[in-house]
Amino acid sequence: MHYYEIRVVGDDGKTSLILTEFRNGDDAAIREAKTIARDHKFVIWRGLNCIYGVDTVPAANSLIPDQPAA
């Protein structure tokens, strides 16, 4: 069994749900994520490896909060 993190991505590109669970393999994790996410995009991580949905991961600079005006 492997430990997976499933992140469902909303229409705005932001993570709307994070689940962590154990599954027997990547295929089982993908099937579960498809059921949970329904019509939304999702990303699945096994440790530090993104195993599904790499195109939905936001760019690194979008993770940095807006800086206050000087």
MIBA-454128 format. One record per residue: residue number from 1; x, z, y of N, C-alpha, C in turn; residue in one letter. Coordinates in Angstrom, 2 decimals, decimal comma. Last residue first. Layout:
+-----+---------+---------+---------+---------+---------+---------+---------+---------+---------+------+
!  nr !     n_u !     n_w !     n_v !    ca_u !    ca_w !    ca_v !     c_u !     c_w !     c_v ! rest !
+-----+---------+---------+---------+---------+---------+---------+---------+---------+---------+------+
! NUM !       X !       Z !       Y !       X !       Z !       Y !       X !       Z !       Y !    A !
...
+-----+---------+---------+---------+---------+---------+---------+---------+---------+---------+------+
***
This chain:
+-----+---------+---------+---------+---------+---------+---------+---------+---------+---------+------+
!  nr !     n_u !     n_w !     n_v !    ca_u !    ca_w !    ca_v !     c_u !     c_w !     c_v ! rest !
+-----+---------+---------+---------+---------+---------+---------+---------+---------+---------+------+
!  70 !    3,79 !   -1,58 !   49,24 !    4,79 !   -0,80 !   49,99 !    4,39 !   -0,60 !   51,42 !    A !
!  69 !    1,20 !   -1,12 !   46,84 !    1,75 !   -1,87 !   47,98 !    2,71 !   -0,98 !   48,77 !    A !
!  68 !    1,98 !   -0,15 !   43,47 !    1,30 !    0,07 !   44,75 !    1,98 !   -0,71 !   45,87 !    P !
!  67 !    2,01 !   -2,48 !   40,78 !    2,75 !   -1,57 !   41,63 !    1,97 !   -1,37 !   42,94 !    Q !
!  66 !    0,10 !   -2,62 !   37,81 !    0,35 !   -3,10 !   39,17 !    1,07 !   -2,05 !   39,99 !    D !
!  65 !    1,82 !   -1,93 !   34,69 !    0,73 !   -1,73 !   35,66 !    1,12 !   -2,26 !   37,03 !    P !
!  64 !    2,79 !   -4,21 !   32,28 !    3,30 !   -3,36 !   33,35 !    2,18 !   -3,18 !   34,38 !    I !
!  63 !    1,78 !   -6,07 !   30,64 !    1,65 !   -4,69 !   30,19 !    2,13 !   -3,71 !   31,25 !    L !
!  62 !    2,42 !   -8,50 !   31,57 !    1,04 !   -8,09 !   31,79 !    0,81 !   -6,65 !   31,34 !    S !
!  61 !    5,02 !   -8,93 !   30,76 !    4,81 !   -8,52 !   32,14 !    3,36 !   -8,12 !   32,42 !    N !
!  60 !    4,68 !   -9,76 !   28,09 !    5,27 !   -8,45 !   28,38 !    4,99 !   -8,01 !   29,81 !    A !
!  59 !    1,50 !  -11,24 !   27,38 !    2,89 !  -11,35 !   27,83 !    3,39 !   -9,98 !   28,25 !    A !
!  58 !   -0,49 !  -10,11 !   24,59 !   -0,27 !  -10,39 !   26,00 !    1,21 !  -10,48 !   26,34 !    P !
!  57 !   -1,16 !  -11,81 !   21,63 !   -0,39 !  -10,71 !   22,20 !   -0,12 !  -11,02 !   23,67 !    V !
!  56 !   -2,31 !  -13,99 !   20,51 !   -3,19 !  -13,13 !   21,31 !   -2,44 !  -11,96 !   21,93 !    T !
!  55 !   -0,52 !  -15,28 !   18,92 !   -0,89 !  -15,95 !   20,16 !   -1,79 !  -15,10 !   21,05 !    D !
!  54 !   -0,36 !  -13,73 !   16,62 !    0,72 !  -13,63 !   17,59 !    0,36 !  -14,28 !   18,92 !    V !
!  53 !   -2,06 !  -13,22 !   14,45 !   -2,58 !  -13,27 !   15,81 !   -1,53 !  -13,21 !   16,89 !    G !
!  52 !   -0,28 !  -11,26 !   12,11 !   -1,40 !  -12,16 !   12,37 !   -1,76 !  -12,08 !   13,85 !    Y !
!  51 !    1,89 !   -9,61 !   11,93 !    1,64 !  -10,50 !   10,80 !    0,50 !  -11,47 !   11,03 !    I !
!  50 !    4,46 !   -8,33 !   13,66 !    3,13 !   -8,87 !   13,90 !    2,88 !   -9,89 !   12,79 !    C !
!  49 !    6,35 !   -5,56 !   12,78 !    6,12 !   -6,98 !   12,52 !    4,66 !   -7,36 !   12,78 !    N !
!  48 !    6,77 !   -2,89 !   12,84 !    7,12 !   -3,63 !   14,05 !    6,89 !   -5,13 !   13,91 !    L !
!  47 !    4,08 !   -2,19 !   10,76 !    5,30 !   -1,65 !   11,37 !    5,56 !   -2,39 !   12,67 !    G !
!  46 !    2,22 !   -4,74 !   10,97 !    2,71 !   -3,94 !    9,84 !    4,07 !   -3,43 !   10,31 !    R !
!  45 !   -0,52 !   -5,63 !   13,01 !    0,89 !   -5,22 !   12,92 !    1,11 !   -4,44 !   11,63 !    W !
!  44 !   -2,66 !   -8,12 !   14,09 !   -2,38 !   -7,15 !   13,05 !   -0,87 !   -6,90 !   13,00 !    I !
!  43 !   -5,08 !   -8,87 !   16,53 !   -3,66 !   -8,87 !   16,17 !   -3,48 !   -7,81 !   15,10 !    V !
!  42 !   -7,87 !  -10,99 !   17,35 !   -7,26 !   -9,74 !   16,93 !   -5,81 !   -9,97 !   16,55 !    F !
!  41 !  -10,78 !  -12,16 !   19,13 !   -9,42 !  -12,32 !   18,65 !   -8,88 !  -10,97 !   18,22 !    K !
!  40 !  -14,21 !  -11,92 !   17,98 !  -13,13 !  -11,64 !   18,92 !  -11,77 !  -11,93 !   18,28 !    H !
!  39 !  -16,31 !  -12,07 !   16,25 !  -15,95 !  -13,29 !   16,97 !  -14,78 !  -13,11 !   17,94 !    D !
!  38 !  -15,23 !   -9,57 !   14,23 !  -16,31 !  -10,55 !   14,33 !  -15,82 !  -11,80 !   15,05 !    R !
!  37 !  -13,51 !   -7,47 !   13,74 !  -13,42 !   -8,17 !   15,04 !  -14,58 !   -9,12 !   15,28 !    A !
!  36 !  -14,14 !   -6,65 !   11,11 !  -14,28 !   -5,72 !   12,24 !  -14,36 !   -6,48 !   13,56 !    I !
!  35 !  -13,61 !   -8,94 !    9,58 !  -14,92 !   -8,28 !    9,50 !  -15,15 !   -7,40 !   10,72 !    T !
!  34 !  -10,95 !   -9,41 !   10,21 !  -11,95 !  -10,44 !   10,51 !  -13,36 !   -9,85 !   10,49 !    K !
!  33 !   -9,78 !   -7,08 !    9,17 !   -9,77 !   -7,32 !   10,61 !  -10,81 !   -8,36 !   11,01 !    A !
!  32 !  -10,14 !   -7,50 !    6,40 !  -10,76 !   -6,35 !    7,06 !  -10,85 !   -6,57 !    8,57 !    E !
!  31 !   -8,52 !   -9,79 !    6,04 !   -9,96 !   -9,83 !    5,73 !  -10,70 !   -8,70 !    6,44 !    R !
!  30 !   -6,03 !   -8,69 !    6,77 !   -6,60 !   -9,80 !    7,54 !   -8,10 !   -9,90 !    7,29 !    I !
!  29 !   -5,65 !   -6,80 !    4,75 !   -5,71 !   -6,37 !    6,15 !   -6,35 !   -7,45 !    7,02 !    A !
!  28 !   -5,51 !   -8,46 !    2,51 !   -6,59 !   -7,46 !    2,61 !   -6,75 !   -6,97 !    4,05 !    A !
!  27 !   -3,17 !   -9,89 !    3,11 !   -4,45 !  -10,59 !    2,98 !   -5,63 !   -9,63 !    3,11 !    D !
!  26 !   -1,18 !   -7,86 !    3,07 !   -1,51 !   -8,56 !    4,31 !   -2,87 !   -9,24 !    4,23 !    D !
!  25 !   -2,32 !   -5,10 !    0,97 !   -1,45 !   -6,20 !    1,36 !   -1,95 !   -6,87 !    2,61 !    G !
!  24 !   -3,85 !   -2,82 !    0,67 !   -2,99 !   -3,24 !   -0,44 !   -2,04 !   -4,36 !   -0,09 !    N !
!  23 !   -3,79 !   -0,64 !    3,55 !   -4,36 !   -1,73 !    2,76 !   -3,36 !   -2,14 !    1,70 !    R !
!  22 !   -4,53 !    1,96 !    5,81 !   -3,73 !    1,50 !    4,69 !   -4,49 !    0,41 !    3,94 !    F !
!  21 !   -4,87 !    1,76 !    9,41 !   -5,36 !    1,99 !    8,05 !   -4,35 !    1,50 !    7,02 !    E !
!  20 !   -6,05 !    1,99 !   12,69 !   -4,91 !    2,09 !   11,79 !   -5,44 !    2,42 !   10,41 !    T !
!  19 !   -7,32 !    0,15 !   15,42 !   -7,56 !    0,84 !   14,15 !   -6,26 !    0,91 !   13,38 !    L !
!  18 !   -8,41 !   -0,21 !   18,66 !   -7,22 !   -0,09 !   17,82 !   -7,60 !    0,72 !   16,59 !    I !
!  17 !  -10,02 !   -2,29 !   21,00 !  -10,15 !   -1,38 !   19,86 !   -8,85 !   -1,39 !   19,07 !    L !
!  16 !   -9,35 !   -3,88 !   23,09 !  -10,59 !   -3,13 !   23,22 !  -10,78 !   -2,12 !   22,09 !    S !
!  15 !   -6,72 !   -5,10 !   24,98 !   -7,09 !   -4,47 !   23,72 !   -8,34 !   -3,64 !   23,93 !    T !
!  14 !   -7,47 !   -7,93 !   27,05 !   -7,02 !   -6,55 !   26,89 !   -7,49 !   -6,01 !   25,54 !    K !
!  13 !   -8,59 !  -10,37 !   27,47 !   -7,22 !  -10,33 !   26,96 !   -6,67 !   -8,94 !   26,75 !    G !
!  12 !  -11,23 !  -10,50 !   28,05 !  -10,32 !  -10,39 !   29,20 !   -8,85 !  -10,32 !   28,77 !    D !
!  11 !  -12,47 !  -10,38 !   25,61 !  -12,45 !  -11,67 !   26,30 !  -11,49 !  -11,68 !   27,48 !    D !
!  10 !  -10,35 !   -8,14 !   23,64 !  -11,57 !   -8,55 !   24,34 !  -11,39 !   -9,90 !   25,02 !    G !
!   9 !   -8,94 !   -7,77 !   20,49 !   -8,70 !   -8,17 !   21,87 !   -9,99 !   -8,68 !   22,49 !    V !
!   8 !   -8,14 !   -5,25 !   18,24 !   -9,15 !   -6,24 !   18,62 !   -8,99 !   -6,49 !   20,12 !    V !
!   7 !   -5,55 !   -4,54 !   16,17 !   -5,95 !   -4,47 !   17,58 !   -6,92 !   -5,61 !   17,87 !    R !
!   6 !   -4,56 !   -2,64 !   13,50 !   -5,40 !   -3,77 !   13,89 !   -5,82 !   -3,55 !   15,33 !    I !
!   5 !   -1,83 !   -1,73 !   11,69 !   -2,53 !   -1,46 !   12,94 !   -3,26 !   -2,74 !   13,32 !    E !
!   4 !   -1,20 !   -0,51 !    8,37 !   -1,46 !   -1,59 !    9,33 !   -2,10 !   -1,03 !   10,59 !    Y !
!   3 !    0,82 !    0,29 !    5,68 !    0,14 !    0,85 !    6,84 !    0,01 !   -0,25 !    7,89 !    Y !
!   2 !    0,36 !   -0,67 !    2,26 !    1,06 !   -0,74 !    3,53 !    0,18 !   -0,17 !    4,63 !    H !
!   1 !    0,84 !    0,00 !   -1,19 !    0,00 !    0,00 !    0,00 !    0,88 !    0,00 !    1,24 !    M !
+-----+---------+---------+---------+---------+---------+---------+---------+---------+---------+------+
***
